[in-house]
Amino acid sequence: MFGAVLRRRSLLRTTTLRSGLLPLARYYASFPPHTVIKMPALSPTMTAGNIGAWQKKVGDTIAPGEVLVEIETDKAQMDFEFQEDGVIARILKDAGEKDVPVGNPIAVLVEEGTDVSAFSSFSLADAGGGAAPAAPKEEKKADTPSGAASTPSPTPAAEPEQYSHEGKLETALDREPNITPAAKRLAREKGVVISSLKGTGPGGKITEDDVNKAGSGVGSSASPVASYEDTPLSNMRKTIARRLQESVKENPHFFVTSQISVSKLLKLRQALNNSSEGKYKLSVNDFLIKAIAIASKKVPAANSSWTGDAIRQYNNVDVSVAVATPNGLITPIVTGVEARGLESISNKVKELAKKARENKLKPEEYQGGTISISNMGMNAAVDNFTAVINPPQAAILAVGTTKKVAIPAGEDGTGIEWDDQITVTGSFDHKVVDGAVGAEWIKEFKKVLENPLELLL
């Protein structure tokens, strides 16, 4: 009895990590002294995470700053750097486990010298998580006859097998088709939709012959059905979908488009790269990011955000740069662009883009920002497009590819010359930025790009 009372007595302590707060619960019960490691919140919006590869196994020692496990958050794949020392005694969540809530136990830590074999039977229930809910209390029946107390209640007869079930009831649409494993594999290989098949095996089971007939078009009267493959959603993809949907619903977008001559800018870029002696290689995007900072300092109302009860106008210009990764779009941030030179911007963009594609960005490298840019100029088929605002920011600039455009030339304007031009479209949140302000911002952006020497001042 006293063991049951003492079993759950614990002393909680909180250890601050570089990337967030991780609750560690130290338990003293029938197991040797130990610490339960719980799923950390590695970003402010994280409520659950997926377990990646464990970098430590049972019996391994770990020191502060070492990586314990890779965790996929709602933003990126991140290394969970542990800030305690000890020995891993038990892993409670295997690699590949999905949607583990923040605060749920994932492992057990002990001090060096502790026998880790004592934790071989340690479970989630012992860690204070994953325990089955307590059974509801039985209600006492009033006015029960005295003789009924000693009479056991009759045991209900077992349900017939065909009516018994486990778990939740499934509808016909959700139920697994009646198909042999071999036929299921064959259908996947041939791209045959199982739901369109009629089984000829025992009890209507779908066989390999049924799949082969459907694949060759023999003996099947079903109408053609499109073949498809479902891709499970990652936490990052779920977050992208949720945030963009919220942005479109809650932020009244308006758009301002302008064609900008970049002939002078391209010549300046070529001259700077030719004289760099290999120290740097500037891209057009580096110039655009710098121009965003200059325009935002001249029209600071566009460099603002909506807080719900105020409009926050920023003194610094931190540009979120959209980067496409295999897992989805992420926007690492080039901070303090107004004070950076082109070489510094170029180096920072390359560094952040590399980290983004390797899922190595730290939270502070992609959370925040005051204004965004999305550049599809590397795709010659994209003349222009509109981008969705990255909340709580109030503006994002969408950039199309460079095109040769014929313009009047000569004193009388009867001649023609070719000019390199890009089309840009600014998306603005009308809650924060008025139409005239958005137009003025685009005007300043166009002015500095068409006179690119201002970018060097």
N, C-alpha and C positions, 0 to 999 in steps of 0.2 A: 504493500500500500504506500509506504513512504517512498519507495523507488518510483512509483508512478507519479507521486506529487513532485519529486525532485527532478524528474526526467526532463521537464521543459523549463527549468530555471536557467536563465542565460544572462550573460552580460553583453550588451550590444555596444559596439564602438564603431565609429565611422572614420574611414581612412580617406584622405583627399588624394585623388589621382590627378595626373596632369590633364586628363581628358574628362574628368567628372568625379562624382562622388560614388563610392562603392560601399554598400553596407556589408560589414563583416560581423557575423554573429559567432561568439565563442561559446561553445556548449560544454558542460560538464555533466555527464550522465553515465550510462553503462559503458560508453566508449572512452578511450583515453582522451585527455584534453585536446580539443581541436577547434579549428575555425572554419565556418561555412562561407565559401566564396559565392557571391550572388551576381546575377547578371547586372552589369553596370549600365548607366545611362550615358552613352558616349556622345550624345548630342542633345540639345534642349528639347527637340521634338520626338526623341526616341521613346517609344513605349514598349517595344519588343524587338528582339534581334534573332538572327539565325546564327547557329554555331558553325564556324568554319573549321579549319585544321587546328588541332591542339598541338602546340609547340612543346609542351611538357607532358610526360606520361606519368603514371603512378610510380612512385619511388624516386622521381627526379627532384633535385633541389632547385629552388628558384630564388633569385636575388632581386632586390628593388631595381626596376627599370627593365627587367627582362620580359619578353613577350610570353604570355601564358597561352593565349588562344586568339585566333582570328575571328572577328565578329562582323557580320553584315548588318549594318544599321539601316535606317531609312534613307541614308544619304550615300554611303560608300562602304567598301570592305575595309575594316580598320584593325590594326593590331592592338590588343588589350594589354598594355604594359602594366604589370603588377607592381605594387609598391610595398610589398611585405617580403620577408624572407622566411623560408621554411621548406617543407617537403610535401609534395602532392601525394595525399593518401587515398583519394578516391575521386573519380570523374563521374558526375551524376548526369551529365547531358552529353551524348555522343556527337561527334562531328556530323553535320548534316541536319541536325534537329532544327525545325523551323518555328518561328514566332514564339520564342521563349520570352515571357514577360519580364520587364525590368524588375529586379528584386527577387526573382526566383533562384533557388540554389542551383549552381552548376558544378561545383567541385568542393573538395575538403582539403584543408591545409593543416599540417601538424608541425611541431618543432622537430629539429634534427634529433635523431636518437629514438624517436617514437616508432613502435612496431606498426608499419602500415598494414600488415596482414590482418590486424584487428578490425580493419574497416571494410573487409571483403563483403560483409553482409549489410553495410551501411546503405540506407535507402533515402529517397526523397522525404518520406515520412519522418525519418530520424532527423533530417535537416530542417524540419519545420515547414516543408512545402510539399505539395503533391499528395497530401494525405486525403483519404476518402472522407467525405462529409459524414458527420455523426448521424447515426440512425435516429429517426424521429421517435420521441417518447410515446409510449402507448398510453392512450387515454383510459382512465379507470371507468368501468361501467357502473352506473348508479343502480342501487337496489338489486344487486346480484344475489340470487338465492344461495343460501349457505352450502347446499350440496354441489353447486356448480363449481365451487373453487377447486375441488379435488378432481373434477372431471376434465381431462385434457380435451382441447378443442380438436375437432376432426381435421386431419391433414387433407388439404385439397388434392384431388387426383391430378396426376401429371397431364399436361396438355398433350393431345395427339401430336405426333411429330410434324404432320403437315401443317398444323396451326401454330406451332411454337416458333419463337423468333428471338433473336438477340439484337440488342442495340435499337436504333430508331427504325420506325417503319419507313419503307421506301416506296415511292410511286413507281409505276411501270416505266416512266421515262428515266428514273434514276437507277433502276435495277440493272445489275450486270447481265449482259446477254447470255443465253444458254448456249455456250460455245466451248469446244475443246481447246486446250492451250495451244496445240499445234495449229489448229485452224485460225486462232486469234493471231499468232505470229505470221502466218501466211497472208492473212488479210491485211496486216500492217505493211508487209513487204509489197503486196500488189496494189495497195491504195484502195482496197475495197471497203466500203462503209458497211460495218457489221449490221447496223440497224435496218439495212435494206435487204438482208438475207432471210430466207426461210429455211429452217433446218429440216433435213430429211433423216437425221439419225434418231436413235431411241429417245422417246419423249420430246421430239422436236429439236434435239440438239443439233447445232450447226457443225458440220464436219468439213474436212479439207476439200472433199469433192464439191460441197456447196460453194466454197470460196473459189475453187478453180473454175466452176461453171460460170459464176458471176464475173470473174476476171476475164473470161474469154467471150462473154456475152451469150453463152449457150444456156437455154433453159431458164433464163431470167426475164421476167416481164416487167421488172421494176424500172421506173424511169431513172435516167442518169442522175446521180447525186454528186455534188462537188466533193473532192477529196481535200482533207485539211489536217493540220496538226496543231494541237494546243500547246503553247509555251507557258509554263508556270510563271506567275508574276514574282519578280524579285521585290524586296522591300524598297529598293531604289525606284523601280518602275511604279510601284504603288504610290510612292510619295510624289513623283513627277506628275502622275495622273491627278492626284488629289489637289496639289497646289495649283496646277494650271487650270483645272476646272473651277476652283475657288476664285482664281484671278479673273477668268472670263465672266463669272456670275456676279462678282462683287465689285469689280473695278470697271467703271464705264470708260472703255477705250475710245480714243479718237486718234486719227492718223494724219501725219503731215509728210508729204513726199517731195523730194527735190532731186534734180539732176545736177551733178557736180563735176566740173572739169578737174581731172587729176593729171593732166599732161605735165605740168610743172612739178608736181609731187613725184611722179615717176622718174623724172630726170634728176631731181634732188636725191631720191633714194639710190639711184644708180651711182651717182657721184660719191655719195657717202660710203656705199658698200665697196666701191673701187679703191677708195683711200683708206679703208679700215685695216689693211694688212692682215686680214683674217681674224681680227679681234672680235668682230661682230658681223651679223648679217641681218639687216633691218628688213622687215616685211611691211607691206602696205598697212596691215592691221595695226602695227606699232604706231604708225602715224595717225591712224584713225582714233586710237585710244588716247593719244596725247591731245588730239583736236577735241575730243569729248570733254577732257578736263578744262581746256581753255574756254570752250563754249559754256560749260557749267559754272565757271567762275564769273563769266560775264552775265549769265542769266541764271543766278543761283536758285530761282524758284523751281526750276526743273530738276535740280539736284536735291530732292526732298522726298519725304515719305509720309504716309498717313498713319497716325497712331490711334485713331478712334475719337479722341477728344482734342487733338491738336495736329497741326502740320509741322513736321520737324524738318528744318532746313539745315543742311550739313555745310560745315566750313571746309572740310576736306572732300576730295573726289576719289572715291574707291570704286574702280570699275570692275564689275563682274563680267568675265569673258566666257561666253558659251563655248563649251568643249564637248564634242561628241565622243563617247566612249562605247565599248561593246555592251555595257550595261544600261546605257541611256545618257541623257544630257545632264551635265553638271556645270556649275558656273564658279570656277575659282576666281579669286579676287586679287587684282593688282592694286595695292593700297597706295594712298598718297600720290596719285598720278600727277597732280598739279606741281609737285616738287621734283619729279623724276625727269631725267633726260631720256632721249630715244633709246640709247644703248641699255640703260637700266630697265626700261619698259620691256624691250625685246628679250633680255636675259630672263626677266621674271616670268614673262608669258611662256617661254620655252620650258622653264623649270616647272611651272604649275601644270602645263598641259601634259608633261611627261608623268608627273605624279598622278594626275587625274586618270590617265589611261592605265596606270598600274594599280589603281585603287589605293594610293598611298597618301591622299590628301588628309591633312589634319583638320579638325572642325573649324578652327579659326581661319583656315585658308579658303573655305567655301561658304561660311556663314557670315552674313552681313552684306556689305556693298551698298553703294548709294545710287548707282545707275548702271545699266547693262548694255552690252553690245553682242549681237549675233551676226556673224559674217559668213555668208555663203558664196563669197566672191571667187573661191577656188573652183566652183562648179560653173562652167561656161554656159550652162543651160538656164541658169537662174538670173534673169534680168532684175527682178525685184521681188520682195515678199514682205509680209507683215509679221511681227513677232508678238508673242504674248508677254505682258508685263510680269516681271519677277517680284511679287509682293514681299515686303511692304514698299518696295521702290515705286516710283511714279513714272519712270521712263525707261525705254529700251530702244536701241537703234538697230535696225535691220539693214544689212548692206548686201547689194547684189554684185554681179561680176562687172569687170571693166569691158566697155564696148567702144569700138571706133565709130564716131559720129561725124558726119559731114557738116561743117559750119561755114558761113560766108567768110571770105578772105579778100584781101586787097583793099585799096583805098576806097574804091567805089562799091565794094561788096559783091562784085560779080564773080569773083573767084571762089574756089572751094579748097578747104584744107581739112585734114582729119584730126579730130580731137578725141583723146581718151577720156571717157566719162563713166561715172558710176551713178546708180540710182539708190538713194537711201530713203528709208521710211522710219520716222520716229513714231513710236506708240506711246501715248501719254495717258495717265489716269486723270480723267476730268474732275475727280474729287479734289485733286491737288493742283493740277496745272490747267489754267484757262487756255482756250484756243490761241489767243494772241501771244501768250507766253511760249507755247509750244512752237509757234511759227517763228518767233524771235530767236529761240534757241537754234532751230534749224538754219536760220539766216546766219548766225554767228559761226556755226559749224561749217557751213559752206564757204564763208569768207576766209576762214583760216586755212582750209584745205586748198583753196584756189590761190592763196598767197602763202605757200608752205614755209617760207623762211621765218614766219612768225613762230613756227614750231621749235625753232632753234633758240629763241630768245629766252 
